[in-house]
Amino acid sequence: MDSNLITTLENYGFSDKEAKVYLTCLELWSSIASTIARRAEINRWTTYSILEDFKRKWIASENLRDELKYFSVLNPEILFKREEEKYEKMKSTLPDLLAITQKFGSRPKTQFFEWFEWLKKIFEEVLAAWDKMTSPYLSFVWTNKMDPRVEKYIYNEFIPQREKIKTKTKAIMSRNQSQYLDYHKKSYNTLIVDKPLFELWNEIVVYWKNRVAILMYDTQEMSWLTIESQTLHDGLTSLFNLIRDIYKKKKK
């Protein structure tokens, strides 16, 4: 059976087994469930269930001959035309659907990512969008240990790309994070807080117009949480600026 045709039908919402049953019915034109199941290499009862579902959706029809049920399916041209009509009808309601979402537009939006490859993807997206920034990144820099894969990626891939960007990130860092100071001197405008009570086990980044990210680099917790919230963004920005201002005045 042509795998490309199966994929095409799956793109229209068919499952793998539904696609096989539909294509088999096209080949046979009209047949009983047991024959369709055998040709499609699918369990008979599963095939019968799919055919009954097709009937309810007006994709298949049933005819009784010699006390046996024969099934045939809708011509693909008609099927696809019907799907296109459904799409156009759905498309016409888009303004109404968007109006519903806008009622909740002020609610915070969150995304949670796990797994190392996802973290890499987020870093790469941040680098790609850096030139669209209207204000600098603000970072409470982490002091916890880092998964070896993340550390290797940051030093070998992220840092070389980050150093090409002239805009510096404003950061607040614990003295315990001194192993990363050489890098941060190049790309960060960093305030070093030399207080034993000041430790950040994860990195907190305030960026773009209304986003906050919490990054966890340890192997046991490796994940990334992003929150799109204007009030949280502005509140953390205010806290960040307050800490830098107060600590700099105390050092004078």
Secondary structure, 3 states (H helix, E strand, C coil): CCHHHHHHHHHCCCCHHHHHHHHHHHHHCCECHHHHHHHHCCCHHHHHHHHHHHHHCCCEEEEEECCEEEEEECCHHHHHHHHHHHHHHHHHCHHHHHHHHHCCCCCCEEEEEECHHHHHHHHHHHHHCHHHCCCCCEEECCCCCCCHHHHHHHHHHHHHHHCCCCCCEEEEEEHHHHHHHHHHHHHEEEEEECCCCCCCCCEEEEECCCEEEEEECCCCCCEEEEEECHHHHHHHHHHHHHHHHHHHHHHC
